[in-house]
Amino acid sequence: MFAIDLLGYGYSAKPDPKSQAAHTLYTFDTWADQLNDFIEQMVGEPAFLVTNSIGGVAGLQVRSLCV
């Protein structure tokens, strides 16, 4: 079991959005990519996601190895 903090939330890194192009850092696509990468690199097998709030929207976009 894992508890994942999305970029900008919890104990994760909080990069300055002004350091990136507008509307590219804190997006649902970015968070979905983060979840996809985590599942592929750390879990490595089909996984169930239990999400809440903004994580729910990001979780709906996950495409890799989800059952």
Beta strands, then each sheet from edge to edge (+ up, - down):
end
